[in-house]
Amino acid sequence: MQHSQEKEVVIIGAGIGGLTLALALHRVGIRCRIYESVTELKPLGVGLNLLPHAMKEPARLGLQERLLAKGQETREYCFFTSHGQLVHREPRGKFAGYAWPQVSIHRGDLQMTLLAAVEERLGADVLHLGQRCTGVEQDDAGVTVHLQDSGSGAPLAPVSAQVVVACDGVHSVIRKQFHPAEARPRYQGSTQWRGVTRAKPFMSGASMAYVGTYHTGKLITYPIRDNIDGEGTQLINWVIEFAKPEEEERDWNRQGRLEDFLHLFEHSQFEWLDIPAMLREADAVYEYPMVDQDPLGFWTVGRVTLLGDAAHPMMPRGSNGAAQAIIDATALADLLAAEDDPRRALQAYEHKRLKATGDVVLANREIAPDAILLVVEERTGGKPFERLEDVISAQELLAWQERYKRVAGFDAGTLSAAP
C-alpha cells in the first residue's frame, strides 16, 4: 500500500457525526474526505434535541445561530402522569442559566445545516456519494479503504489516508470488521412510534412535555419548527413508547401504523393539549424498536476508529444519540490537531470518550429523564394523586434529574468546568 504522509482523514458516513467531524477538522486545519453510501442526502427523520452540552460544540463551529433559526429554542421540561397531572417542571438551556441554549430541531434540518456548512467551508468536492465502504486494511504508513458502487455493487478504486474514522451508523461495516463476534443488538422490550404534526403551539410554545410511562404508553412531544405558515403554526414532534414483545430490525425510516398506538391515548384530551387529535393529524408515522448494544471494549485499531452510532449505539432516550456523536467529533478533531502521531491521538480519543459514552448507553436503560414518572406511577398504583408531595418530595424530583444530567455530561458543574 502507498500512502501520503500529509495528515488527512477519510470519514466513512455523512450523517450528523461525520459532517460535524469534517467541520471540526477544518477548524483545526486538517484535511478530510467523506465517503457516503447513499446517492443523495435527504432531510429524513423526525425531531431531536440538542442539549447544552451538544450545542456547545456547534457554537464553537459558528453554527449556533443557524440552528436556532431552523429549530425551536426549548424553554422548559414538563412531566405529567397519564392522567395529565403535573409532576415536575424545570427550565432548560439558557432559561436554566446555561451558557448555551437547548434546541429542538428536525433531524433533517440539522443534517442539511451541517452539510451546507461543509460545502461552504470545505468545498463540495470533499463529499463522495454513492460509495459504500466494504472494509479497511492498514500498515505502519496509513490506511486503505475499499469501496463499491452503492447501486451496482461494482468495486471502485480504493482510497488511502493517514486516518480513517467510521461514522457509518448502527450497521457500521468497520465495527463489524473489528468486532466480528459482537453480541447481537439488545432489545429492551418496547417500541417507539415517532411522527410530526402541524398544529398551534401548546403550553409556552417552547415546552417539552413527557406524559405517562411505557407500561401504559409514554408520550414525549415538543415543537421543532416555529411559525411554519406565517400564522403561528408549529411543526410538533412526538414520540410514543410502549412495551412490545416483538423485536424488529433497526430502521429509522420504517413506516408505523396509527392503529398500533392510538388507543393508548384515546382519552388523553387535556386543557393544554388534545393528544389524540395531534396523533391523528400526523404527516407520517415511523416505528423503531428500542435497541442498543453493550458498550464495546475498544473502538480503535491503529489508524482507524469508530464514532457516533458506529461506536456506541444507544436507545433514543434522553436526547443523547446525536449529542454524543457531536461531542465525539469535536473531541477527536482537537486531539488529532494536538498530536503529531495520529495513532496516539486516536488512543487518547478512545480513552476520553469510550467510558463516557458507555455510561450513557447503560444509563439510558435505567435512568432516563422521565424515570420520575415511573416512580409516581408505582407509588400511586397508576391512579390520580390528590397531593403530589404525599407521593414524592421536591428534593427527590430534583435528584432524579441531576443524576441523569451528571451521567450524560450536561449538569451545570461539568459544563462550566470543561474547557
ABEGO torsion letter per residue (X at the ends): XBBBABBBBBBBEABAAAAAAAAAAAAAGBBBBBBBABABBBBBEBBBBBBAAAAAAAAAAGAAAAAAAABBBBABBBBBBAAGBBABBBBBEAAAGBABBBBBBBAAAAAAAAAAAAAAAAEAAABBBGBBBAEBBBBAAEBBBBBBBAAAGBBBBBBBBABBBBAAEAABAAAAAABAABBBBBBAGBBBBBBBBBBBBBEAGABBBBBEBAAAEBBBBBBABBGAAGAGBBBBBBBBBBBBABBBBBBAABBBBAAAAAAAAAABBBAABBAAAAAAABABBBBBBBBBBBBBABABBEABBBBEAAABBBBBBGGAAAAAAAAAAAAAAAAAAABABAAAAAAAAAAAAAAAAAAAAAAAAAABAAAAAAAAAAAAGGBBBABAAAABBAAAAAAAAAAAAAAAGABAAAAAABX
